[in-house]
Amino acid sequence: MLGSASTQFITVTPQINTATTAGGDLYAQGDLYQYPDLYVIGDVDWNGFQSFTPGQYRTRYLDFAMVLATIDPNTICYDLEFVITVTIPALILNIAVSTGTGGATVTFASPFNGGAGSGNTPVVQATIINAAAGDDVFVTSVTRTGLNVAVKNAGSSVARTVYLQVEGF
């Protein structure tokens, strides 16, 4: 904790470095603990450090640093620790789909990065519009890029409109 006398000689500037390129797959490298710098093996194309300001950053990779400077040669400045908190907002898609008697394949306009579903897939809620007695909706093969949906009545496929709400990030 800096006292008031010390703070007049020290400036602290948080820095952020972002990258949107996919780079390599870190998990394909095997034992990640053998590398001192995971960003190097990921082949990431960084944009360069800039002063951090709170807000929204659209990126795939983040790197943080603290720049500590002093104008007093008798003052030594160091940072013992800092904490970064990142909040990823949910991506929610609302889709109306006509199933036809053979069902329907839905491909998302933009793939999800993950979700709370099995295998890190998005979570899907399906509602049949103007359902008939005995209608059941089946959502299968959910991935980050799409899914299949079908409606059956008494075991036979039927044509219906299904409203899908797909949530992930």
C-alpha positions, -999 to 999 in steps of 0.1 A, spaced: 0 0 0 15 33 -10 14 62 14 5 97 2 42 107 1 51 78 -22 23 82 -46 34 116 -58 64 100 -74 48 70 -90 25 66 -120 8 33 -127 -6 26 -162 -25 -7 -168 -19 -20 -203 -39 -44 -226 -29 -62 -257 -55 -79 -279 -56 -102 -308 -85 -114 -330 -66 -139 -352 -72 -176 -344 -35 -185 -341 -27 -221 -333 -45 -245 -311 -29 -244 -277 -45 -277 -267 -29 -295 -296 5 -288 -280 2 -315 -254 16 -307 -220 11 -269 -217 31 -267 -184 63 -272 -203 61 -238 -220 70 -207 -202 50 -185 -226 18 -200 -240 12 -170 -263 44 -177 -282 34 -213 -291 -1 -202 -300 12 -181 -330 -9 -151 -320 -8 -119 -341 -9 -92 -314 -21 -57 -320 4 -42 -295 0 -29 -259 -22 1 -253 -34 19 -222 -63 0 -207 -96 18 -203 -127 0 -190 -151 -9 -218 -158 -36 -243 -131 -54 -263 -140 -78 -291 -111 -102 -291 -100 -139 -288 -68 -133 -269 -60 -109 -240 -26 -100 -224 -22 -76 -196 7 -57 -181 13 -29 -156 37 0 -164 51 15 -132 72 46 -135 88 70 -110 104 104 -113 123 100 -80 155 79 -83 153 70 -47 118 54 -51 116 18 -62 82 9 -76 69 -27 -80 36 -44 -84 31 -75 -62 -2 -85 -79 -31 -73 -99 -64 -90 -107 -83 -89 -140 -120 -97 -141 -135 -105 -175 -172 -108 -181 -184 -125 -213 -220 -116 -222 -243 -143 -233 -250 -147 -271 -288 -154 -275 -302 -163 -308 -340 -164 -314 -348 -185 -345 -382 -195 -361 -378 -227 -381 -402 -247 -403 -394 -283 -398 -411 -301 -427 -418 -338 -423 -381 -346 -425 -371 -321 -398 -347 -292 -403 -310 -285 -401 -302 -251 -385 -268 -235 -392 -260 -205 -370 -250 -173 -388 -220 -170 -365 -207 -200 -346 -207 -200 -308 -175 -201 -288 -191 -223 -263 -220 -227 -238 -233 -244 -207 -246 -274 -227 -230 -309 -229 -195 -307 -245 -194 -269 -241 -222 -264 -266 -250 -238 -264 -282 -245 -245 -314 -248 -266 -350 -242 -257 -376 -252 -283 -413 -243 -285 -437 -256 -311 -459 -229 -325 -496 -239 -328 -488 -274 -315 -513 -302 -319 -521 -327 -292 -494 -354 -291 -467 -332 -307 -431 -336 -294 -401 -316 -304 -367 -332 -308 -335 -312 -308 -304 -332 -317 -268 -329 -328 -263 -296 -311 -228 -282 -319 -213 -247 -318 -223 -242 -354 -258 -256 -356 -284 -283 -347 -312 -305 -360 -348 -301 -350 -378 -323 -358 -414 -326 -346 -432 -359 -342 -468 -368 -334 -475 -403 -322 -440 -413 -335 -445 -399 -371 -427 -368 -383 -449 -338 -389 -444 -303 -404 -445 -276 -378 -430 -242 -370 -406 -243 -340 -393 -213 -321 -357 -219 -309 -339 -199 -283 -302 -208 -284 -279 -194 -256 -241 -196 -254 -212 -172 -257 
